[in-house]
Amino acid sequence: MPEPAHNPAIELHDVSFLTQQGRLLLDRIRLAIAAGTTVAILGRSGSGKTTLLRTVNRMIEPTSGEVLVEGKPIGRGDPIALRRSIGYVVQETGLFPHFRIERNIGIVLELQNRPKDEIHARTRELMAMVGLDPKQFAGRYPHQLSGGQRQRVGLARALAADPPILLMDEPFGALDPLTRAEMQDVLRELLARLNKARLPKTVLLVTHDLDEAMYLASRIVLIEEGRVAADLPSANFLDSEIPSVRQYAKAVHRGLDAATTRQA
């Protein structure tokens, strides 16, 4: 296991979640996510990845344990204020179909009662940052965009209020492989640019895609049946002797292994 994170932005202290039906989805999770880093939560469907993510913005309340954001226990504050302070990107983007793209991006700023001129300038800045020409896309509706373009809008909206933390739940899972790769590049380059501008983001990325986790994250946490099975630097993940890690990597890369065998 890695050393405890210095200056953690997110901490989970023995967090468990038991459904009303008696299913244990999280089992005493302990994590500390250092500020300004990207950490991938990896695991098969039903392993507890999304449940873990949603405890951070109180979409799910733990049955036991405690979640801290920037050193403060979140269970004691206003959940709406917490959610507005954290960027949230999901697979289907969650865009409002009856709002134009400009308003979809700026809605968080509207809720904060920001001046209209500020919202206008910020939405155009964000559209440019995610590779959408404001002149071409600001007046469109979500149904007029491709899947990749909608995901760019979702990312821009999550960044609108300049939150220090981004939660991303399978953000590119519904995209075709080429568009998915493009969006991974967009995210990676955007985070690098923000870090260079001294506006780093702490990103918690839920995915089942090992290659995506290794490309985007500096650290990978593998979840199995609601427990942390491995917590490793991305660079060390494939070399790990942890059985669950080896099994996951083998399952993901079985096509490459088969091609290698045929060539041999």
C-alpha positions as CSV (number, residue, x, y, z in Angstrom):
1,M,0.0,0.0,0.0
2,P,1.2,3.6,-0.7
3,E,2.2,5.9,2.0
4,P,-0.5,8.2,3.5
5,A,-1.3,11.1,1.2
6,H,0.1,14.5,2.2
7,N,-2.5,17.3,2.2
8,P,-5.4,14.9,1.3
9,A,-8.3,16.5,-0.5
10,I,-10.5,13.4,0.0
11,E,-10.4,10.9,2.9
12,L,-12.5,7.9,3.6
13,H,-12.3,6.5,7.1
14,D,-13.7,3.0,7.4
15,V,-16.6,3.8,5.1
16,S,-19.2,1.1,4.8
17,F,-22.6,1.1,3.0
18,L,-25.3,-1.5,3.6
19,T,-28.4,-1.5,1.4
20,Q,-31.9,-1.9,2.8
21,Q,-31.9,-5.4,1.3
22,G,-28.8,-6.2,3.5
23,R,-26.2,-6.2,0.7
24,L,-22.8,-4.8,1.8
25,L,-21.7,-2.6,-1.1
26,L,-18.8,-0.9,0.7
27,D,-16.8,-2.7,3.5
28,R,-14.6,-0.4,5.7
29,I,-13.0,1.5,2.8
30,R,-9.9,3.5,3.8
31,L,-8.5,6.0,1.3
32,A,-6.7,9.3,1.2
33,I,-6.5,11.1,-2.1
34,A,-3.7,13.8,-2.3
35,A,-4.8,17.2,-3.5
36,G,-4.0,17.8,-7.2
37,T,-3.8,14.1,-8.2
38,T,-5.8,11.9,-10.4
39,V,-6.8,8.5,-8.9
40,A,-8.7,5.8,-10.8
41,I,-11.2,3.5,-9.0
42,L,-11.0,0.3,-11.0
43,G,-13.2,-2.8,-10.8
44,R,-15.8,-5.0,-12.4
45,S,-19.5,-4.0,-12.5
46,G,-21.1,-4.2,-9.1
47,S,-17.9,-4.0,-7.2
48,G,-18.8,-0.8,-5.4
49,K,-17.0,1.8,-7.5
50,T,-19.9,4.2,-8.1
51,T,-21.2,3.8,-4.6
52,L,-17.8,4.8,-3.3
53,L,-17.7,7.8,-5.6
54,R,-21.1,9.0,-4.5
55,T,-20.2,9.0,-0.9
56,V,-17.9,11.9,-1.6
57,N,-20.6,14.3,-2.7
58,R,-23.3,12.8,-0.4
59,M,-25.4,11.3,-3.1
60,I,-25.1,8.3,-0.9
61,E,-24.8,8.5,2.9
62,P,-22.5,5.8,4.4
63,T,-24.0,3.4,6.8
64,S,-20.8,3.8,9.0
65,G,-17.5,5.6,8.8
66,E,-16.7,9.1,7.8
67,V,-15.8,11.0,4.6
68,L,-13.7,14.2,4.7
69,V,-13.4,16.7,1.9
70,E,-10.5,19.2,2.3
71,G,-10.1,18.1,5.9
72,K,-13.8,18.7,6.9
73,P,-16.3,15.9,7.7
74,I,-19.0,16.3,5.0
75,G,-21.8,14.6,7.0
76,R,-22.2,17.8,9.2
77,G,-22.7,20.4,6.4
78,D,-25.2,21.3,3.7
79,P,-25.2,18.6,1.0
80,I,-26.4,21.0,-1.7
81,A,-23.5,23.4,-1.0
82,L,-21.1,20.5,-1.0
83,R,-22.4,19.2,-4.4
84,R,-22.1,22.7,-5.9
85,S,-18.5,22.8,-4.8
86,I,-17.5,19.6,-6.5
87,G,-17.5,18.9,-10.3
88,Y,-19.4,15.8,-11.3
89,V,-19.2,14.1,-14.7
90,V,-21.3,11.1,-15.6
91,Q,-21.5,8.8,-18.6
92,E,-24.7,10.2,-20.1
93,T,-23.6,13.9,-19.3
94,G,-27.0,14.8,-17.7
95,L,-27.4,17.8,-19.9
96,F,-30.7,19.7,-19.9
97,P,-32.3,18.9,-23.3
98,H,-34.3,22.2,-23.4
99,F,-31.3,24.4,-22.6
100,R,-28.8,25.6,-25.2
101,I,-25.2,24.6,-24.7
102,E,-24.2,27.9,-23.3
103,R,-26.8,27.7,-20.5
104,N,-26.1,24.1,-19.8
105,I,-22.5,25.0,-19.0
106,G,-23.3,28.2,-17.1
107,I,-26.2,26.8,-15.0
108,V,-24.1,26.3,-11.9
109,L,-22.9,29.9,-12.1
110,E,-26.6,31.0,-12.5
111,L,-27.4,29.2,-9.3
112,Q,-24.6,31.1,-7.6
113,N,-26.1,34.4,-8.8
114,R,-23.0,35.4,-10.8
115,P,-23.3,38.4,-13.1
116,K,-24.5,37.6,-16.6
117,D,-21.4,39.1,-18.2
118,E,-19.2,36.9,-16.1
119,I,-21.3,33.8,-16.9
120,H,-21.1,34.6,-20.6
121,A,-17.3,35.1,-20.6
122,R,-16.7,32.0,-18.5
123,T,-18.9,29.7,-20.6
124,R,-17.0,30.7,-23.8
125,E,-13.7,30.3,-22.0
126,L,-14.7,26.7,-21.0
127,M,-16.0,25.8,-24.4
128,A,-12.7,26.8,-26.0
129,M,-10.8,24.8,-23.3
130,V,-12.6,21.6,-24.2
131,G,-12.3,22.1,-27.9
132,L,-15.7,23.5,-28.9
133,D,-15.9,26.7,-30.9
134,P,-18.3,29.0,-29.0
135,K,-19.5,30.7,-32.2
136,Q,-20.5,27.3,-33.6
137,F,-21.8,25.5,-30.5
138,A,-23.1,28.0,-27.9
139,G,-26.6,28.2,-29.4
140,R,-27.1,24.5,-30.1
141,Y,-29.1,22.1,-28.1
142,P,-27.7,18.8,-26.7
143,H,-29.5,16.6,-29.3
144,Q,-27.7,18.5,-32.1
145,L,-24.3,17.3,-30.8
146,S,-22.4,14.1,-31.1
147,G,-21.8,11.9,-28.1
148,G,-18.2,13.2,-27.8
149,Q,-19.3,16.8,-28.1
150,R,-21.9,16.3,-25.4
151,Q,-19.2,14.8,-23.2
152,R,-17.1,17.9,-23.8
153,V,-20.0,20.1,-22.7
154,G,-20.4,17.9,-19.5
155,L,-16.8,18.4,-18.7
156,A,-17.0,22.1,-19.3
157,R,-20.1,22.4,-17.0
158,A,-18.3,20.4,-14.2
159,L,-15.4,23.0,-14.4
160,A,-17.7,26.1,-14.6
161,A,-17.4,27.1,-10.9
162,D,-13.7,26.1,-10.8
163,P,-14.1,23.4,-8.2
164,P,-11.0,21.9,-6.6
165,I,-12.4,18.4,-7.0
166,L,-13.8,16.5,-10.0
167,L,-15.8,13.2,-9.6
168,M,-16.0,11.3,-12.9
169,D,-18.2,8.2,-13.1
170,E,-17.4,6.2,-16.3
171,P,-17.4,9.5,-18.2
172,F,-16.4,8.0,-21.5
173,G,-18.0,4.6,-21.2
174,A,-20.7,5.2,-23.8
175,L,-18.3,6.5,-26.5
176,D,-16.8,4.5,-29.4
177,P,-13.1,3.7,-29.0
178,L,-11.8,6.5,-31.2
179,T,-14.0,9.2,-29.6
180,R,-13.1,7.8,-26.2
181,A,-9.4,8.1,-26.9
182,E,-10.0,11.7,-28.0
183,M,-11.8,12.5,-24.8
184,Q,-9.1,10.9,-22.7
185,D,-6.6,13.2,-24.5
186,V,-8.8,16.2,-23.9
187,L,-9.0,15.5,-20.2
188,R,-5.4,14.7,-19.8
189,E,-4.2,17.9,-21.6
190,L,-6.8,20.0,-19.8
191,L,-5.7,18.8,-16.3
192,A,-2.0,19.4,-17.3
193,R,-2.9,22.9,-18.4
194,L,-4.8,23.7,-15.2
195,N,-1.9,22.3,-13.1
196,K,0.6,24.5,-15.0
197,A,-1.7,27.5,-14.3
198,R,-1.6,26.6,-10.6
199,L,-5.3,25.6,-10.7
200,P,-4.8,21.9,-10.0
201,K,-7.8,19.5,-9.7
202,T,-8.1,16.5,-7.6
203,V,-9.8,13.9,-9.8
204,L,-11.5,10.7,-8.7
205,L,-12.2,8.6,-11.8
206,V,-14.4,5.5,-11.8
207,T,-13.7,3.2,-14.7
208,H,-13.6,-0.5,-15.6
209,D,-11.1,0.2,-18.3
210,L,-7.5,-0.6,-17.2
211,D,-5.9,1.2,-20.1
212,E,-7.9,4.3,-19.4
213,A,-6.9,4.2,-15.7
214,M,-3.3,3.8,-16.5
215,Y,-3.4,6.7,-19.1
216,L,-5.2,9.2,-16.9
217,A,-4.3,8.4,-13.3
218,S,-1.2,8.4,-11.3
219,R,-2.6,5.9,-8.9
220,I,-5.1,3.0,-9.3
221,V,-7.3,1.6,-6.6
222,L,-8.8,-1.8,-7.4
223,I,-12.1,-2.5,-5.7
224,E,-13.5,-6.0,-5.3
225,E,-16.8,-6.8,-3.5
226,G,-16.7,-3.4,-1.7
227,R,-13.2,-3.7,-0.5
228,V,-9.8,-2.3,-1.5
229,A,-8.0,-5.2,-3.2
230,A,-5.0,-3.1,-4.3
231,D,-3.8,0.5,-4.1
232,L,-0.8,1.1,-6.4
233,P,1.0,3.7,-8.5
234,S,-0.2,3.3,-12.1
235,A,3.4,2.6,-13.2
236,N,3.6,-0.4,-10.9
237,F,0.1,-1.9,-11.5
238,L,0.9,-4.4,-14.3
239,D,4.0,-5.6,-12.5
240,S,2.1,-6.3,-9.3
241,E,2.1,-9.8,-7.8
242,I,-1.3,-9.2,-6.1
243,P,-3.5,-12.1,-7.4
244,S,-6.6,-9.9,-8.0
245,V,-4.4,-7.4,-10.0
246,R,-2.9,-10.1,-12.2
247,Q,-6.4,-11.6,-12.8
248,Y,-7.8,-8.2,-13.8
249,A,-4.9,-7.4,-16.1
250,K,-5.1,-10.8,-17.7
251,A,-8.8,-10.5,-18.4
252,V,-8.4,-7.0,-19.9
253,H,-5.5,-7.9,-22.2
254,R,-6.5,-11.4,-23.2
255,G,-6.9,-10.3,-26.9
256,L,-3.3,-9.1,-27.0
257,D,-2.1,-12.3,-25.4
258,A,-4.0,-14.4,-28.0
259,A,-2.5,-12.3,-30.8
260,T,1.0,-12.9,-29.4
261,T,0.4,-16.6,-29.1
262,R,-0.8,-16.8,-32.8
263,Q,2.2,-14.9,-34.0
264,A,4.5,-17.2,-32.0
